[in-house]
Each structure stands twice: as structure tokens, then as C-alpha cells.
Amino acid sequence: MLFLRFEETIHKIMKVLMTLSLMAMFISTMLQVAVRSLGVNIVGTADISLLNMSFLTFIGVGLAIYTKDQIAIESTALFSSGKIRFRIEIISSIFTLIFGIVLLYVFIPFFMYMLETGEKTLELGIPVAFSTGFSVIGAVLVILHSIGDILRLIYRKKGNMSSEDGGMER
């Protein structure tokens, strides 16, 4: 199951990047608060915080799909019947896949517009396309992880995969 191994590798990389991004956002925000309390301003901390917030938001959506930290999955645990739970999980994964495709459809033109206009942040001049690119990557992650969920559900239903082999329980 090469696809599921690829998905796991992407998850590990994104987890490290999200941790680094959260640390950068925390440090830049703390610097901003500390320096502003002295009555001065540090150039660029707002841009750094904004960039990291964008990264955490959109990449975090993809990771929430992978780790099953979403309300649709938590509600399926309420059903005791395995058949009903399987059907709800498949339907949920299909709707999540459709949601990811719609996100991609919306985000790509916005990203392309930002590339064409060359918009930049005010303080550091970071291209806004860099920030909006995270929305495209997040939509791709939603699609990727939804496909992975569907494959895991099908393989587990057929008995070809246990939860230890990368099944639904991570």
C-alpha cells in the first residue's frame, strides 16, 4: 500500500513543519507584545505571525482529516453497529473529498491572482501568493487524506488491513 505509506510520510513532514511554524508564530507574537509594551515597534513580526497563522490554518485542516480530529468522525463512534458506522464513515470521507475538491476549485484562482498581481505584505514584502499557496496545499492535503481514508475503510472492510497496519485508529 504505497499510497498509504506516502500519506504517512507527508503527515510526519507536515507535523514537524507545523510545530516549527507554531514556534515561529509564538516567538514573533511574544516579541511583538514585549516590544510594544516598551512603546516601540518591531518591523515584520505581524507579517511573520500572519504567514504562520495561514500555514497553521490550512495545513492544519489536512492534518485534522488525517488524524481524525473532526466532528464528523467523532460522531460516528456513537453508533454501535459496525455496518452503520462503516457506511457513515464512507459517506463522511466522500463528502470530505468533495469539500477538498471545492476548496481547491476556489483557492487555485485566488492563488493565481496573487501570483499575477505580485501583492506583497506591507512590512517585509513577503509575496501574498506564498501565504495563499498554503490554502492550495491544504486543499490538496484534504483530498489526499480523504482518498487515504476511503482506501483504509475499503481495505479494512475486505479484511486486508488491521488497525495496526495504518487503519482508522491512529
Accessible surface in RSA format (square Angstrom, percent):
REM  Atomic radii and reference values for relative SASA: ProtOr
REM  Chains: A
REM  Algorithm: Lee & Richards
REM  Probe-radius: 1.40
REM  Slices: 20
REM RES _ NUM      All-atoms   Total-Side   Main-Chain    Non-polar    All polar
REM                ABS   REL    ABS   REL    ABS   REL    ABS   REL    ABS   REL
RES MET A   1    85.26  44.2  43.85  29.0  41.41  98.6  54.25  46.1  31.01  41.1
RES LEU A   2   143.45  79.9 137.62  98.5   5.83  14.6 137.62  96.7   5.83  15.7
RES PHE A   3    62.53  31.3  55.25  34.2   7.28  18.9  59.70  36.2   2.83   8.1
RES LEU A   4    17.72   9.9  12.67   9.1   5.05  12.7  13.24   9.3   4.48  12.0
RES ARG A   5   162.24  68.1 157.09  80.1   5.15  12.3  63.26  86.5  98.98  60.0
RES PHE A   6   105.25  52.7  99.30  61.5   5.95  15.5 104.69  63.5   0.55   1.6
RES GLU A   7     0.05   0.0   0.05   0.0   0.00   0.0   0.00   0.0   0.05   0.0
RES GLU A   8    61.97  35.6  61.97  46.9   0.00   0.0  32.18  62.2  29.79  24.3
RES THR A   9    72.13  51.3  71.44  72.4   0.69   1.6  46.31  62.2  25.82  39.0
RES ILE A  10    40.31  22.9  40.28  30.0   0.03   0.1  40.31  29.0   0.00   0.0
RES HIS A  11    16.55   9.0  16.55  11.5   0.00   0.0  15.14  15.6   1.40   1.6
RES LYS A  12   118.28  57.7 116.17  71.3   2.11   5.0  65.37  58.8  52.91  56.4
RES ILE A  13    88.41  50.3  84.58  63.0   3.84   9.2  88.32  63.6   0.10   0.3
RES MET A  14    23.46  12.1  23.46  15.5   0.00   0.0  21.92  18.6   1.54   2.0
RES LYS A  15   115.58  56.4 114.78  70.4   0.80   1.9  66.67  60.0  48.92  52.1
RES VAL A  16    91.36  60.1  87.54  79.2   3.83   9.2  91.17  79.2   0.19   0.5
RES LEU A  17    70.86  39.5  68.65  49.1   2.20   5.5  68.65  48.2   2.20   5.9
RES MET A  18    36.26  18.8  35.34  23.4   0.93   2.2  35.60  30.3   0.66   0.9
RES THR A  19    74.21  52.8  70.25  71.2   3.95   9.4  51.97  69.8  22.24  33.6
RES LEU A  20    96.36  53.7  91.91  65.8   4.45  11.2  92.25  64.8   4.11  11.1
RES SER A  21    10.20   8.6   5.46   7.3   4.74  10.9   9.77  20.8   0.42   0.6
RES LEU A  22    96.97  54.0  96.97  69.4   0.00   0.0  96.97  68.1   0.00   0.0
RES MET A  23   100.44  52.0  98.25  65.0   2.19   5.2  80.90  68.8  19.54  25.9
RES ALA A  24    40.23  37.0  31.85  49.1   8.38  19.1  38.09  53.6   2.13   5.6
RES MET A  25    43.62  22.6  43.62  28.9   0.00   0.0  40.79  34.7   2.82   3.7
RES PHE A  26   127.40  63.7 122.77  76.0   4.63  12.0 127.40  77.2   0.00   0.0
RES ILE A  27    96.87  55.1  95.21  70.9   1.65   4.0  96.80  69.7   0.07   0.2
RES SER A  28     5.15   4.3   4.51   6.0   0.64   1.5   4.98  10.6   0.16   0.2
RES THR A  29    53.31  37.9  53.31  54.0   0.00   0.0  46.63  62.6   6.68  10.1
RES MET A  30    98.25  50.9  96.65  64.0   1.60   3.8  79.00  67.2  19.25  25.5
RES LEU A  31    83.70  46.6  82.66  59.1   1.03   2.6  83.43  58.6   0.27   0.7
RES GLN A  32    26.94  15.1  26.52  19.4   0.43   1.0   3.72   7.9  23.22  17.6
RES VAL A  33    90.57  59.6  86.00  77.9   4.57  11.0  89.22  77.5   1.35   3.7
RES ALA A  34    53.12  48.8  45.78  70.7   7.34  16.7  51.84  73.0   1.29   3.4
RES VAL A  35    23.34  15.4  23.34  21.1   0.00   0.0  23.34  20.3   0.00   0.0
RES ARG A  36   130.01  54.6 113.81  58.0  16.20  38.6  42.20  57.7  87.81  53.2
RES SER A  37    91.54  77.4  49.08  65.5  42.46  97.8  48.74 103.8  42.80  60.0
RES LEU A  38   144.47  80.5 112.61  80.6  31.86  80.1 118.62  83.3  25.85  69.6
RES GLY A  39    68.42  84.4   0.00   N/A  68.42  84.4  35.96  98.7  32.46  72.7
RES VAL A  40    90.90  59.8  79.91  72.3  10.99  26.5  88.08  76.5   2.82   7.6
RES ASN A  41    88.26  60.9  62.52  60.4  25.74  62.0  27.30  65.7  60.96  58.9
RES ILE A  42    55.54  31.6  51.02  38.0   4.52  10.9  54.18  39.0   1.36   3.7
RES VAL A  43   105.55  69.5  85.49  77.4  20.06  48.3  85.62  74.4  19.93  54.0
RES GLY A  44     0.58   0.7   0.00   N/A   0.58   0.7   0.58   1.6   0.00   0.0
RES THR A  45     5.81   4.1   5.62   5.7   0.19   0.4   5.29   7.1   0.51   0.8
RES ALA A  46    39.98  36.8  33.56  51.8   6.42  14.6  36.23  51.0   3.75   9.9
RES ASP A  47    11.17   7.8  10.50  10.5   0.67   1.6   0.11   0.3  11.06  11.0
RES ILE A  48    63.67  36.2  63.66  47.4   0.01   0.0  63.67  45.8   0.00   0.0
RES SER A  49    14.23  12.0  14.23  19.0   0.00   0.0  14.23  30.3   0.00   0.0
RES LEU A  50    94.03  52.4  93.25  66.7   0.77   1.9  93.64  65.8   0.39   1.0
RES LEU A  51    32.57  18.1  31.69  22.7   0.88   2.2  32.39  22.7   0.19   0.5
RES ASN A  52    17.11  11.8  16.88  16.3   0.22   0.5   0.22   0.5  16.88  16.3
RES MET A  53    98.78  51.2  98.75  65.4   0.03   0.1  58.06  49.4  40.72  53.9
RES SER A  54    15.82  13.4   9.89  13.2   5.93  13.7  13.19  28.1   2.63   3.7
RES PHE A  55    22.12  11.1  22.12  13.7   0.00   0.0  22.12  13.4   0.00   0.0
RES LEU A  56    29.48  16.4  23.67  16.9   5.81  14.6  23.92  16.8   5.56  15.0
RES THR A  57    71.60  50.9  60.73  61.6  10.88  25.9  50.92  68.4  20.68  31.3
RES PHE A  58    58.77  29.4  58.41  36.2   0.35   0.9  58.58  35.5   0.19   0.5
RES ILE A  59     0.53   0.3   0.53   0.4   0.00   0.0   0.53   0.4   0.00   0.0
RES GLY A  60    16.70  20.6   0.00   N/A  16.70  20.6  12.10  33.2   4.61  10.3
RES VAL A  61    54.46  35.8  50.24  45.5   4.23  10.2  53.75  46.7   0.71   1.9
RES GLY A  62     0.00   0.0   0.00   N/A   0.00   0.0   0.00   0.0   0.00   0.0
RES LEU A  63    18.80  10.5  18.15  13.0   0.65   1.6  18.80  13.2   0.00   0.0
RES ALA A  64    30.11  27.7  26.65  41.1   3.46   7.9  29.35  41.3   0.75   2.0
RES ILE A  65    12.98   7.4  12.98   9.7   0.00   0.0  12.98   9.4   0.00   0.0
RES TYR A  66     9.12   4.3   9.12   5.2   0.00   0.0   1.64   1.2   7.48   9.2
RES THR A  67    49.24  35.0  35.70  36.2  13.54  32.3  33.39  44.8  15.85  24.0
RES LYS A  68    20.68  10.1  14.12   8.7   6.56  15.6  13.65  12.3   7.03   7.5
RES ASP A  69   100.63  70.5  83.25  82.9  17.39  41.1  24.28  57.2  76.35  76.1
RES GLN A  70    36.78  20.6  28.74  21.0   8.04  19.1  23.32  49.6  13.46  10.2
RES ILE A  71   138.73  78.9 132.69  98.9   6.05  14.6 133.31  96.0   5.42  14.7
RES ALA A  72    38.20  35.1  30.47  47.0   7.73  17.6  36.92  52.0   1.28   3.4
RES ILE A  73    24.30  13.8  22.40  16.7   1.90   4.6  22.40  16.1   1.90   5.2
RES GLU A  74   102.86  59.1  89.72  67.9  13.13  31.3  39.25  75.9  63.61  51.9
RES SER A  75    45.43  38.4  41.85  55.9   3.58   8.2  31.42  66.9  14.00  19.6
RES THR A  76     2.47   1.8   2.39   2.4   0.08   0.2   0.08   0.1   2.39   3.6
RES ALA A  77    76.90  70.7  51.90  80.1  25.00  56.9  54.84  77.2  22.06  58.4
RES LEU A  78   152.52  84.9 119.16  85.2  33.37  83.9 123.40  86.7  29.13  78.4
RES PHE A  79    85.07  42.6  81.96  50.8   3.11   8.1  84.86  51.4   0.21   0.6
RES SER A  80   111.48  94.2  80.86 107.9  30.62  70.5  54.23 115.5  57.26  80.2
RES SER A  81    45.15  38.2  34.68  46.3  10.47  24.1  31.27  66.6  13.88  19.4
RES GLY A  82    44.67  55.1   0.00   N/A  44.67  55.1  29.03  79.7  15.64  35.0
RES LYS A  83   136.55  66.6 133.38  81.8   3.17   7.5  76.73  69.1  59.82  63.7
RES ILE A  84    78.19  44.5  77.59  57.8   0.60   1.4  78.19  56.3   0.00   0.0
RES ARG A  85    75.70  31.8  75.70  38.6   0.00   0.0  13.54  18.5  62.16  37.7
RES PHE A  86    48.30  24.2  46.15  28.6   2.15   5.6  47.69  28.9   0.60   1.7
RES ARG A  87   144.31  60.6 142.78  72.8   1.54   3.7  46.31  63.3  98.00  59.4
RES ILE A  88    51.40  29.3  50.47  37.6   0.93   2.2  50.98  36.7   0.42   1.1
RES GLU A  89    24.64  14.1  24.64  18.6   0.00   0.0   0.33   0.6  24.31  19.8
RES ILE A  90    30.59  17.4  30.59  22.8   0.00   0.0  30.59  22.0   0.00   0.0
RES ILE A  91    90.50  51.5  90.02  67.1   0.49   1.2  90.50  65.2   0.00   0.0
RES SER A  92    15.08  12.7   7.80  10.4   7.28  16.8  12.57  26.8   2.50   3.5
RES SER A  93     4.51   3.8   1.52   2.0   3.00   6.9   3.00   6.4   1.52   2.1
RES ILE A  94    74.44  42.4  74.44  55.5   0.00   0.0  74.44  53.6   0.00   0.0
RES PHE A  95   130.99  65.5 126.78  78.5   4.20  10.9 127.04  77.0   3.95  11.3
RES THR A  96    18.47  13.1  14.85  15.1   3.62   8.6   8.23  11.1  10.24  15.5
RES LEU A  97    35.87  20.0  35.87  25.7   0.00   0.0  35.87  25.2   0.00   0.0
RES ILE A  98    84.90  48.3  84.90  63.3   0.00   0.0  84.90  61.1   0.00   0.0
RES PHE A  99   105.04  52.6 100.79  62.4   4.25  11.1 104.87  63.6   0.17   0.5
RES GLY A 100     0.00   0.0   0.00   N/A   0.00   0.0   0.00   0.0   0.00   0.0
RES ILE A 101    89.92  51.2  89.12  66.4   0.80   1.9  89.12  64.2   0.80   2.2
RES VAL A 102    79.72  52.5  78.67  71.2   1.05   2.5  79.72  69.3   0.00   0.0
RES LEU A 103    34.58  19.3  34.58  24.7   0.01   0.0  34.58  24.3   0.00   0.0
RES LEU A 104    38.59  21.5  38.59  27.6   0.00   0.0  38.59  27.1   0.00   0.0
RES TYR A 105   172.92  80.7 163.20  92.9   9.72  25.3 122.22  91.8  50.71  62.5
RES VAL A 106    83.25  54.8  74.52  67.5   8.73  21.0  78.79  68.5   4.46  12.1
RES PHE A 107    32.83  16.4  32.83  20.3   0.00   0.0  32.83  19.9   0.00   0.0
RES ILE A 108    73.99  42.1  73.99  55.1   0.00   0.0  73.99  53.3   0.00   0.0
RES PRO A 109    78.27  57.0  67.82  61.8  10.45  38.0  73.79  60.9   4.48  27.9
RES PHE A 110    97.10  48.6  91.54  56.7   5.55  14.5  96.17  58.3   0.93   2.7
RES PHE A 111    47.42  23.7  47.42  29.4   0.00   0.0  47.42  28.7   0.00   0.0
RES MET A 112    88.34  45.7  88.34  58.5   0.00   0.0  75.65  64.3  12.69  16.8
RES TYR A 113   118.44  55.3 116.04  66.0   2.40   6.2  79.08  59.4  39.36  48.5
RES MET A 114    20.50  10.6  19.76  13.1   0.73   1.7  19.42  16.5   1.08   1.4
RES LEU A 115    95.35  53.1  74.54  53.3  20.82  52.3  75.87  53.3  19.49  52.4
RES GLU A 116   139.04  79.8 100.96  76.4  38.08  90.7  45.79  88.6  93.25  76.1
RES THR A 117    62.20  44.2  26.25  26.6  35.95  85.7  33.26  44.7  28.94  43.8
RES GLY A 118    39.38  48.6   0.00   N/A  39.38  48.6  29.03  79.7  10.34  23.2
RES GLU A 119    86.06  49.4  78.47  59.4   7.58  18.1  14.03  27.1  72.03  58.8
RES LYS A 120   123.98  60.5 103.09  63.3  20.89  49.7  55.10  49.6  68.88  73.4
RES THR A 121    22.67  16.1  12.36  12.5  10.31  24.6  18.28  24.6   4.39   6.6
RES LEU A 122   178.57  99.5 146.05 104.5  32.53  81.8 148.74 104.5  29.84  80.3
RES GLU A 123    68.29  39.2  42.46  32.1  25.83  61.5  24.72  47.8  43.57  35.6
RES LEU A 124    83.60  46.6  52.53  37.6  31.07  78.1  57.00  40.0  26.60  71.6
RES GLY A 125    28.80  35.5   0.00   N/A  28.80  35.5  17.62  48.4  11.18  25.0
RES ILE A 126    34.97  19.9  32.62  24.3   2.35   5.7  34.97  25.2   0.00   0.0
RES PRO A 127    63.55  46.3  63.12  57.5   0.43   1.6  63.12  52.1   0.43   2.7
RES VAL A 128    38.05  25.0  37.94  34.3   0.11   0.3  38.05  33.1   0.00   0.0
RES ALA A 129     6.50   6.0   5.97   9.2   0.53   1.2   6.25   8.8   0.26   0.7
RES PHE A 130   112.20  56.1 101.88  63.1  10.33  26.9 109.10  66.1   3.10   8.9
RES SER A 131    17.32  14.6  17.17  22.9   0.14   0.3   6.85  14.6  10.46  14.7
RES THR A 132    14.13  10.1  11.43  11.6   2.70   6.4  14.13  19.0   0.00   0.0
RES GLY A 133    10.30  12.7   0.00   N/A  10.30  12.7   9.72  26.7   0.59   1.3
RES PHE A 134    22.86  11.4  22.86  14.2   0.00   0.0  22.86  13.9   0.00   0.0
RES SER A 135     3.60   3.0   3.48   4.6   0.12   0.3   3.31   7.0   0.29   0.4
RES VAL A 136    25.39  16.7  25.39  23.0   0.00   0.0  25.39  22.1   0.00   0.0
RES ILE A 137    80.81  46.0  79.43  59.2   1.38   3.3  80.81  58.2   0.00   0.0
RES GLY A 138     2.16   2.7   0.00   N/A   2.16   2.7   2.16   5.9   0.00   0.0
RES ALA A 139     0.86   0.8   0.00   0.0   0.86   1.9   0.00   0.0   0.86   2.3
RES VAL A 140    72.00  47.4  71.67  64.9   0.33   0.8  71.83  62.4   0.17   0.5
RES LEU A 141     8.86   4.9   8.86   6.3   0.00   0.0   8.86   6.2   0.00   0.0
RES VAL A 142     0.08   0.1   0.08   0.1   0.00   0.0   0.08   0.1   0.00   0.0
RES ILE A 143    29.97  17.1  29.97  22.3   0.00   0.0  29.97  21.6   0.00   0.0
RES LEU A 144    24.43  13.6  21.56  15.4   2.87   7.2  24.20  17.0   0.22   0.6
RES HIS A 145     0.00   0.0   0.00   0.0   0.00   0.0   0.00   0.0   0.00   0.0
RES SER A 146     0.42   0.4   0.00   0.0   0.42   1.0   0.42   0.9   0.00   0.0
RES ILE A 147    65.00  37.0  64.67  48.2   0.33   0.8  65.00  46.8   0.00   0.0
RES GLY A 148     0.00   0.0   0.00   N/A   0.00   0.0   0.00   0.0   0.00   0.0
RES ASP A 149     2.90   2.0   2.90   2.9   0.00   0.0   0.00   0.0   2.90   2.9
RES ILE A 150    30.06  17.1  30.06  22.4   0.00   0.0  30.06  21.6   0.00   0.0
RES LEU A 151    52.83  29.4  52.83  37.8   0.00   0.0  52.83  37.1   0.00   0.0
RES ARG A 152     4.73   2.0   4.73   2.4   0.00   0.0   0.00   0.0   4.73   2.9
RES LEU A 153     6.69   3.7   5.81   4.2   0.88   2.2   5.86   4.1   0.83   2.2
RES ILE A 154    65.93  37.5  65.32  48.7   0.61   1.5  65.87  47.4   0.06   0.2
RES TYR A 155    69.82  32.6  69.82  39.7   0.00   0.0  28.74  21.6  41.07  50.6
RES ARG A 156    82.31  34.6  66.42  33.9  15.88  37.8  12.31  16.8  70.00  42.4
RES LYS A 157   118.11  57.6  87.89  53.9  30.22  71.9  65.38  58.8  52.73  56.2
RES LYS A 158   145.98  71.2 111.63  68.5  34.35  81.8  68.16  61.4  77.82  82.9
RES GLY A 159    62.58  77.2   0.00   N/A  62.58  77.2  30.01  82.3  32.58  73.0
RES ASN A 160    97.59  67.3  65.95  63.7  31.65  76.2  21.90  52.7  75.70  73.2
RES MET A 161    11.39   5.9   0.62   0.4  10.76  25.6   3.52   3.0   7.87  10.4
RES SER A 162    48.77  41.2  40.27  53.7   8.51  19.6  41.29  87.9   7.48  10.5
RES SER A 163    35.85  30.3  25.82  34.5  10.04  23.1   5.16  11.0  30.69  43.0
RES GLU A 164   150.05  86.1 112.80  85.3  37.24  88.7  70.93 137.2  79.12  64.6
RES ASP A 165    95.39  66.8  69.91  69.6  25.48  60.3  24.71  58.2  70.68  70.5
RES GLY A 166    35.99  44.4   0.00   N/A  35.99  44.4  33.33  91.5   2.66   6.0
RES GLY A 167     0.00   0.0   0.00   N/A   0.00   0.0   0.00   0.0   0.00   0.0
RES MET A 168    14.14   7.3   9.21   6.1   4.93  11.7   9.21   7.8   4.93   6.5
RES GLU A 169   116.85  67.1 100.76  76.2  16.09  38.3  67.43 130.4  49.42  40.3
RES ARG A 170   109.76  46.1  29.75  15.2  80.01 190.5  63.27  86.5  46.49  28.2
END  Absolute sums over single chains surface
CHAIN  1 A    10125.0       8688.6       1436.5       7523.8       2601.2
END  Absolute sums over all chains
TOTAL         10125.0       8688.6       1436.5       7523.8       2601.2
